[in-house]
Amino acid sequence: MSFASYCKDEASMIKGLPKHCQMAELEALVRLNSEIVLRGGKIMLTFSTSNSHVASCFMKMVKELYNVKTTLLTKEIERFDKRQVYEVSIEDEADVLVKEMDLFNDVSKNHIKYEENECCKKSYLRGAFLARGSVNDPAKSAYHLEIATKSNDEAIYIQHLMNTFDLNAKMSKRRNDLIIYVKEVSKIADFLRIIGISQMVFKFEEIQVQREFKNDLNRKVNSEIANEIKTMSAAKAQLLNIQYLEYNYPLEKMDPKILLIMKVRKENPDASFKELIDILNNDYDEKITKSGLNHRFRKIKEMVDELKQAKKIGL
């Protein structure tokens, strides 16, 4: 089961909400994921979801708030994989619910009633998330939370609600949907807290910490590997230069300091600069800095380059 499904499971099981908050949550569920049809002069409403807990939550709220009969159907849809879809239908007295929520009128005017109470705004967002929300698994992919809707007015309102809680929600279009989304990890955690799913917030933050620790560790390991490769590559080049000098330069004329560096490098072919400095300091009482050691290796390379250039011109 996905991380988003676990979030919806927890959100759909919240109990003890006052009636006005239940109304806000139910209206969001209806507006974002229901179909209203007129059949034989009679209004029918059907709510669809792939989450059984959300379907159960919808049925309980409808019964509690409107005391109307619902019918639950289960369908199996085959796309990329098989999945269950739950359809909750309201046939009798669906018109009461439609009228109460004023579903056929301007959504922006109708939503004003939820602006007065912060708890209702949170409940509306919870309903919107249950209806058409999604959040990526923080362990597997980039951080992303979204709510989709086909209504432009609804999208603007949801974005407005989210941003009253300083979530920095943005909007984009995807095929036939408008997407209200949040990508900042702290804002995603805030949204989950706002809609009341504390257990999954804890899980989200725990996974986030583990993921960032793993990423930091990988970066450190990769950096160490890169430095090791760099050290080995530099050492190999230095040994080749030393070998060239030994075959092509009279060592009795060599600066003793250069000879010492050549000797220590040959004896310690895999050593880093720091390790070479420690050997020179401890074993040969040669006080030298990293800059000084680098200067001597540059001097060796310059001598090699001069010898090769002299051979080219026949000197």
VOPAGU-2260 file (C-alpha; in pm, 1 decimal, decimal comma):
REM VOPAGU-2260
SITE   aa  ch    i         X         Y         Z
SITE  MET   A    0       0,0       0,0       0,0
SITE  SER   A    1     129,1     347,9     -86,3
SITE  PHE   A    2     228,7     619,4     160,1
SITE  ALA   A    3     -61,9     832,5      32,1
SITE  SER   A    4    -304,5     547,0     107,5
SITE  TYR   A    5    -180,6     524,4     465,8
SITE  CYS   A    6    -230,1     901,0     499,8
SITE  LYS   A    7    -586,7     873,1     369,7
SITE  ASP   A    8    -659,0     579,2     597,8
SITE  GLU   A    9    -562,7     782,9     902,5
SITE  ALA   A   10    -741,4    1098,2     781,8
SITE  SER   A   11   -1063,9     907,4     713,5
SITE  MET   A   12   -1072,6     763,6    1067,0
SITE  ILE   A   13   -1071,4    1095,3    1253,6
SITE  LYS   A   14   -1367,0    1103,4    1489,4
SITE  GLY   A   15   -1548,6    1352,0    1711,0
SITE  LEU   A   16   -1565,4    1639,6    1462,6
SITE  PRO   A   17   -1841,4    1898,3    1516,4
SITE  LYS   A   18   -2118,8    1907,8    1259,9
SITE  HIS   A   19   -1992,0    2219,9    1081,6
SITE  CYS   A   20   -1649,8    2055,8    1027,5
SITE  GLN   A   21   -1810,9    1736,8     898,8
SITE  MET   A   22   -2014,2    1949,0     656,2
SITE  ALA   A   23   -1698,5    2117,3     527,7
SITE  GLU   A   24   -1519,2    1785,7     479,3
SITE  LEU   A   25   -1818,6    1622,2     311,0
SITE  GLU   A   26   -1866,9    1914,0      72,9
SITE  ALA   A   27   -1504,3    1891,0     -39,9
SITE  LEU   A   28   -1545,6    1516,3    -100,6
SITE  VAL   A   29   -1861,4    1576,6    -302,9
SITE  ARG   A   30   -1730,3    1870,8    -506,1
SITE  LEU   A   31   -1401,5    1708,8    -601,8
SITE  ASN   A   32   -1498,1    1349,0    -663,7
SITE  SER   A   33   -1871,4    1311,2    -723,0
SITE  GLU   A   34   -2096,8    1298,9   -1025,1
SITE  ILE   A   35   -2447,4    1441,9   -1023,6
SITE  VAL   A   36   -2689,1    1305,8   -1283,3
SITE  LEU   A   37   -3053,8    1364,6   -1359,5
SITE  ARG   A   38   -3238,0    1041,1   -1433,8
SITE  GLY   A   39   -3611,5    1033,9   -1494,8
SITE  GLY   A   40   -3648,2    1376,0   -1341,8
SITE  LYS   A   41   -3467,9    1256,0   -1029,5
SITE  ILE   A   42   -3128,5    1377,9    -903,0
SITE  MET   A   43   -2868,8    1109,0    -824,9
SITE  LEU   A   44   -2521,2    1152,8    -678,8
SITE  THR   A   45   -2231,3     907,4    -703,2
SITE  PHE   A   46   -1902,3     936,3    -512,9
SITE  SER   A   47   -1601,3     732,1    -633,2
SITE  THR   A   48   -1275,1     640,4    -462,7
SITE  SER   A   49   -1010,2     367,8    -475,1
SITE  ASN   A   50    -970,6     373,9     -96,0
SITE  SER   A   51   -1216,1     162,6     105,9
SITE  HIS   A   52   -1166,9     371,2     422,2
SITE  VAL   A   53   -1252,9     690,1     233,0
SITE  ALA   A   54   -1567,3     524,3      92,9
SITE  SER   A   55   -1667,0     417,2     443,8
SITE  CYS   A   56   -1597,2     766,6     579,5
SITE  PHE   A   57   -1815,6     922,5     307,2
SITE  MET   A   58   -2104,5     683,6     380,1
SITE  LYS   A   59   -2090,6     749,6     755,6
SITE  MET   A   60   -2090,1    1128,6     714,1
SITE  VAL   A   61   -2378,5    1122,8     465,9
SITE  LYS   A   62   -2582,3     904,8     699,2
SITE  GLU   A   63   -2497,0    1111,4    1005,7
SITE  LEU   A   64   -2560,4    1451,0     846,2
SITE  TYR   A   65   -2849,0    1373,2     609,3
SITE  ASN   A   66   -2980,0    1034,0     719,0
SITE  VAL   A   67   -3010,5     920,5     355,7
SITE  LYS   A   68   -2969,7     570,7     220,5
SITE  THR   A   69   -2650,9     488,7      30,0
SITE  THR   A   70   -2558,9     201,8    -199,2
SITE  LEU   A   71   -2199,8      73,3    -223,3
SITE  LEU   A   72   -2072,4     -90,7    -541,3
SITE  THR   A   73   -1724,9    -232,4    -595,5
SITE  LYS   A   74   -1566,6    -238,1    -940,5
SITE  GLU   A   75   -1236,7    -376,5   -1062,4
SITE  ILE   A   76   -1059,0    -155,2   -1311,3
SITE  GLU   A   77    -773,0    -279,9   -1526,3
SITE  ARG   A   78    -529,2     -20,6   -1651,8
SITE  PHE   A   79    -162,3     -69,0   -1575,1
SITE  ASP   A   80    -265,0    -289,2   -1286,5
SITE  LYS   A   81    -585,5    -416,5   -1130,9
SITE  ARG   A   82    -741,0    -197,1    -865,6
SITE  GLN   A   83   -1068,5    -173,3    -681,3
SITE  VAL   A   84   -1291,7     130,0    -716,2
SITE  TYR   A   85   -1569,1     193,6    -466,0
SITE  GLU   A   86   -1881,3     378,9    -578,5
SITE  VAL   A   87   -2120,1     517,6    -319,1
SITE  SER   A   88   -2454,4     613,6    -473,6
SITE  ILE   A   89   -2727,2     830,7    -325,4
SITE  GLU   A   90   -3057,2     799,1    -506,8
SITE  ASP   A   91   -3327,4     900,5    -261,8
SITE  GLU   A   92   -3305,3    1255,2    -132,0
SITE  ALA   A   93   -2982,0    1333,5    -314,8
SITE  ASP   A   94   -3148,8    1661,5    -407,6
SITE  VAL   A   95   -3146,3    1758,2     -38,0
SITE  LEU   A   96   -2768,9    1725,7     -26,4
SITE  VAL   A   97   -2726,5    1909,5    -358,6
SITE  LYS   A   98   -2947,3    2194,2    -243,0
SITE  GLU   A   99   -2788,1    2214,6     103,2
SITE  MET   A  100   -2440,7    2242,1     -49,6
SITE  ASP   A  101   -2565,0    2467,2    -330,7
SITE  LEU   A  102   -2363,1    2255,5    -573,8
SITE  PHE   A  103   -2501,8    2415,7    -890,2
SITE  ASN   A  104   -2411,7    2771,2    -789,3
SITE  ASP   A  105   -2092,4    2978,5    -783,1
SITE  VAL   A  106   -1841,9    2783,2    -576,0
SITE  SER   A  107   -1652,8    3093,2    -459,7
SITE  LYS   A  108   -1963,7    3248,0    -300,6
SITE  ASN   A  109   -2066,2    2920,0    -141,5
SITE  HIS   A  110   -1729,4    2869,8      27,1
SITE  ILE   A  111   -1746,6    3193,3     225,8
SITE  LYS   A  112   -1918,8    3004,4     508,1
SITE  TYR   A  113   -1598,8    2806,0     574,0
SITE  GLU   A  114   -1377,4    3112,7     607,5
SITE  GLU   A  115   -1500,7    3199,0     956,9
SITE  ASN   A  116   -1364,5    2894,2    1139,6
SITE  GLU   A  117   -1009,0    2767,0    1103,7
SITE  CYS   A  118   -1126,5    2416,9    1194,4
SITE  CYS   A  119   -1365,4    2417,9     895,5
SITE  LYS   A  120   -1088,9    2527,2     660,6
SITE  LYS   A  121    -878,4    2237,3     784,8
SITE  SER   A  122   -1171,1    2000,3     740,5
SITE  TYR   A  123   -1233,8    2120,8     385,5
SITE  LEU   A  124    -868,3    2059,0     300,4
SITE  ARG   A  125    -887,7    1714,7     458,3
SITE  GLY   A  126   -1191,1    1633,2     245,2
SITE  ALA   A  127   -1014,6    1761,1     -67,3
SITE  PHE   A  128    -711,3    1545,3       9,4
SITE  LEU   A  129    -929,0    1239,6      70,3
SITE  ALA   A  130   -1113,4    1299,7    -255,1
SITE  ARG   A  131    -829,5    1369,5    -496,6
SITE  GLY   A  132    -511,2    1419,7    -301,1
SITE  SER   A  133    -178,8    1243,6    -323,9
SITE  VAL   A  134     160,4    1259,8    -153,9
SITE  ASN   A  135     480,0    1092,9    -269,3
SITE  ASP   A  136     654,7     837,0     -53,6
SITE  PRO   A  137     936,6    1042,3     105,8
SITE  ALA   A  138    1167,1     739,4      96,4
SITE  LYS   A  139    1148,5     680,1    -277,3
SITE  SER   A  140    1095,4     998,8    -472,6
SITE  ALA   A  141    1106,2    1376,3    -473,0
SITE  TYR   A  142     889,7    1549,0    -216,5
SITE  HIS   A  143     550,4    1633,9    -365,7
SITE  LEU   A  144     194,4    1671,6    -236,3
SITE  GLU   A  145     -98,2    1761,7    -458,8
SITE  ILE   A  146    -475,6    1793,5    -487,0
SITE  ALA   A  147    -639,1    1767,8    -829,2
SITE  THR   A  148    -966,8    1916,5    -948,7
SITE  LYS   A  149   -1135,3    1987,6   -1280,0
SITE  SER   A  150   -1289,9    2313,5   -1159,0
SITE  ASN   A  151   -1097,0    2636,5   -1195,6
SITE  ASP   A  152   -1291,7    2802,4    -912,5
SITE  GLU   A  153   -1234,8    2502,0    -687,9
SITE  ALA   A  154    -860,8    2501,7    -763,2
SITE  ILE   A  155    -831,1    2872,0    -679,3
SITE  TYR   A  156   -1022,7    2821,1    -355,5
SITE  ILE   A  157    -814,5    2521,2    -242,9
SITE  GLN   A  158    -492,8    2709,1    -319,9
SITE  HIS   A  159    -628,2    3005,3    -122,8
SITE  LEU   A  160    -715,0    2783,1     174,1
SITE  MET   A  161    -374,2    2616,7     172,3
SITE  ASN   A  162    -196,6    2950,5     158,7
SITE  THR   A  163    -392,6    3088,5     454,4
SITE  PHE   A  164    -179,7    2834,3     642,7
SITE  ASP   A  165     139,3    2964,1     475,7
SITE  LEU   A  166     194,6    2647,3     268,7
SITE  ASN   A  167     322,1    2824,7     -44,4
SITE  ALA   A  168      89,3    2614,4    -262,2
SITE  LYS   A  169     121,3    2656,2    -638,2
SITE  MET   A  170     -95,0    2557,6    -930,9
SITE  SER   A  171     -35,4    2388,7   -1267,0
SITE  LYS   A  172    -236,6    2211,8   -1534,7
SITE  ARG   A  173    -210,1    1841,1   -1614,9
SITE  ARG   A  174    -424,6    1710,6   -1898,1
SITE  ASN   A  175    -784,7    1787,5   -1791,0
SITE  ASP   A  176    -701,2    1863,4   -1427,8
SITE  LEU   A  177    -578,2    2161,7   -1234,3
SITE  ILE   A  178    -316,2    2060,4    -977,2
SITE  ILE   A  179    -259,8    2246,2    -651,4
SITE  TYR   A  180      75,8    2130,0    -518,7
SITE  VAL   A  181     339,9    2174,2    -249,2
SITE  LYS   A  182     702,3    2062,6    -287,8
SITE  GLU   A  183     879,0    2199,0      21,1
SITE  VAL   A  184     929,7    1916,8     267,5
SITE  SER   A  185     845,8    2128,5     573,5
SITE  LYS   A  186     526,2    2256,6     408,1
SITE  ILE   A  187     415,0    1902,3     320,5
SITE  ALA   A  188     459,5    1801,4     684,6
SITE  ASP   A  189     263,4    2113,5     786,9
SITE  PHE   A  190     -22,5    2020,7     551,2
SITE  LEU   A  191     -43,3    1670,3     696,0
SITE  ARG   A  192     -56,0    1820,6    1046,3
SITE  ILE   A  193    -326,9    2065,2     939,5
SITE  ILE   A  194    -554,9    1787,5     819,3
SITE  GLY   A  195    -497,9    1601,2    1144,5
SITE  ILE   A  196    -289,6    1294,2    1059,3
SITE  SER   A  197     -26,7    1309,1    1332,0
SITE  GLN   A  198      90,6     947,9    1304,4
SITE  MET   A  199     177,6     982,8     936,6
SITE  VAL   A  200     345,5    1319,3    1001,6
SITE  PHE   A  201     575,2    1141,5    1246,6
SITE  LYS   A  202     636,9     867,1     988,8
SITE  PHE   A  203     694,4    1126,3     712,9
SITE  GLU   A  204     950,8    1316,0     919,7
SITE  GLU   A  205    1121,6     994,8    1031,8
SITE  ILE   A  206    1157,6     876,5     670,6
SITE  GLN   A  207    1272,2    1223,0     564,5
SITE  VAL   A  208    1550,2    1223,3     827,1
SITE  GLN   A  209    1657,4     871,6     725,0
SITE  ARG   A  210    1658,2     966,4     357,8
SITE  GLU   A  211    1859,3    1284,0     411,1
SITE  PHE   A  212    2104,9    1098,1     636,0
SITE  LYS   A  213    2146,2     833,4     365,4
SITE  ASN   A  214    2193,6    1100,7      98,4
SITE  ASP   A  215    2451,7    1281,8     312,1
SITE  LEU   A  216    2632,8     953,8     373,5
SITE  ASN   A  217    2630,9     872,3       0,8
SITE  ARG   A  218    2765,1    1217,9     -80,7
SITE  LYS   A  219    3040,9    1174,0     177,1
SITE  VAL   A  220    3130,6     827,3      49,2
SITE  ASN   A  221    3127,3     947,8    -312,2
SITE  SER   A  222    3345,0    1243,0    -216,5
SITE  GLU   A  223    3591,5    1015,1     -38,3
SITE  ILE   A  224    3600,7     779,1    -336,9
SITE  ALA   A  225    3657,0    1073,8    -572,8
SITE  ASN   A  226    3939,7    1202,9    -351,1
SITE  GLU   A  227    4094,0     855,1    -337,0
SITE  ILE   A  228    4083,3     826,4    -715,7
SITE  LYS   A  229    4234,4    1173,2    -744,7
SITE  THR   A  230    4513,3    1078,2    -500,5
SITE  MET   A  231    4589,6     755,2    -686,4
SITE  SER   A  232    4592,7     933,1   -1022,1
SITE  ALA   A  233    4829,4    1202,5    -890,9
SITE  ALA   A  234    5056,4     941,3    -729,8
SITE  LYS   A  235    5074,1     742,5   -1053,8
SITE  ALA   A  236    5175,3    1052,9   -1250,3
SITE  GLN   A  237    5437,5    1138,8    -988,9
SITE  LEU   A  238    5585,9     787,6    -999,8
SITE  LEU   A  239    5610,2     800,0   -1378,6
SITE  ASN   A  240    5792,6    1133,6   -1356,4
SITE  ILE   A  241    6029,0     992,7   -1093,5
SITE  GLN   A  242    6100,6     687,7   -1306,6
SITE  TYR   A  243    6172,1     909,2   -1607,7
SITE  LEU   A  244    6420,8    1118,4   -1410,3
SITE  GLU   A  245    6600,1     810,7   -1277,0
SITE  TYR   A  246    6662,8     690,4   -1631,4
SITE  ASN   A  247    6739,6    1025,5   -1790,7
SITE  TYR   A  248    6895,3    1253,7   -1533,3
SITE  PRO   A  249    7224,4    1220,5   -1344,8
SITE  LEU   A  250    7109,6    1166,1    -988,2
SITE  GLU   A  251    7439,6    1284,8    -841,2
SITE  LYS   A  252    7348,0    1631,2    -969,4
SITE  MET   A  253    6998,3    1616,0    -819,6
SITE  ASP   A  254    6894,0    1845,0    -534,5
SITE  PRO   A  255    6897,1    1626,5    -217,1
SITE  LYS   A  256    6552,3    1757,8    -123,8
SITE  ILE   A  257    6412,1    1639,0    -456,3
SITE  LEU   A  258    6589,7    1303,0    -416,0
SITE  LEU   A  259    6427,6    1261,6     -73,3
SITE  ILE   A  260    6081,4    1328,6    -213,4
SITE  MET   A  261    6142,9    1078,4    -493,5
SITE  LYS   A  262    6259,1     815,1    -243,6
SITE  VAL   A  263    5962,4     862,0      -7,6
SITE  ARG   A  264    5709,1     855,3    -292,0
SITE  LYS   A  265    5857,6     533,5    -435,5
SITE  GLU   A  266    5844,5     368,3     -93,4
SITE  ASN   A  267    5484,8     484,8     -38,5
SITE  PRO   A  268    5316,8     472,7    -381,9
SITE  ASP   A  269    4958,8     491,2    -247,1
SITE  ALA   A  270    5010,3     751,5      24,2
SITE  SER   A  271    4819,6    1078,9      24,6
SITE  PHE   A  272    4994,5    1415,8      58,2
SITE  LYS   A  273    4910,1    1423,0     429,3
SITE  GLU   A  274    5056,8    1076,8     478,6
SITE  LEU   A  275    5373,6    1173,0     286,5
SITE  ILE   A  276    5413,5    1484,5     501,7
SITE  ASP   A  277    5377,7    1276,0     820,0
SITE  ILE   A  278    5643,9    1031,7     693,6
SITE  LEU   A  279    5881,3    1312,6     602,7
SITE  ASN   A  280    5827,2    1483,8     939,0
SITE  ASN   A  281    5848,9    1173,5    1155,6
SITE  ASP   A  282    6098,0     950,7     973,5
SITE  TYR   A  283    6329,1    1206,4     810,2
SITE  ASP   A  284    6282,4    1511,4    1032,3
SITE  GLU   A  285    6193,6    1704,5     718,8
SITE  LYS   A  286    5958,2    1982,9     821,3
SITE  ILE   A  287    5748,9    2050,2     515,5
SITE  THR   A  288    5403,4    2186,3     444,2
SITE  LYS   A  289    5152,2    2067,9     188,8
SITE  SER   A  290    5240,4    2369,0     -25,7
SITE  GLY   A  291    5611,2    2286,6       0,6
SITE  LEU   A  292    5554,7    1922,8     -93,6
SITE  ASN   A  293    5341,3    2025,9    -389,0
SITE  HIS   A  294    5615,1    2265,8    -498,7
SITE  ARG   A  295    5873,5    1983,4    -506,1
SITE  PHE   A  296    5649,8    1756,9    -711,9
SITE  ARG   A  297    5593,9    2047,5    -953,8
SITE  LYS   A  298    5971,6    2089,1    -973,4
SITE  ILE   A  299    6007,8    1716,9   -1062,7
SITE  LYS   A  300    5747,8    1756,7   -1339,1
SITE  GLU   A  301    5921,6    2068,6   -1473,4
SITE  MET   A  302    6252,3    1877,1   -1490,2
SITE  VAL   A  303    6081,2    1593,9   -1679,1
SITE  ASP   A  304    5915,5    1839,1   -1919,6
SITE  GLU   A  305    6249,9    2009,8   -1984,3
SITE  LEU   A  306    6420,9    1675,8   -2056,1
SITE  LYS   A  307    6144,9    1569,8   -2295,8
SITE  GLN   A  308    6153,7    1905,3   -2473,2
SITE  ALA   A  309    6531,8    1883,6   -2507,1
SITE  LYS   A  310    6503,2    1537,1   -2664,1
SITE  LYS   A  311    6250,4    1665,7   -2914,5
SITE  ILE   A  312    6482,1    1934,8   -3042,7
SITE  GLY   A  313    6783,7    1702,4   -3030,1
SITE  LEU   A  314    6982,1    1862,1   -2750,2
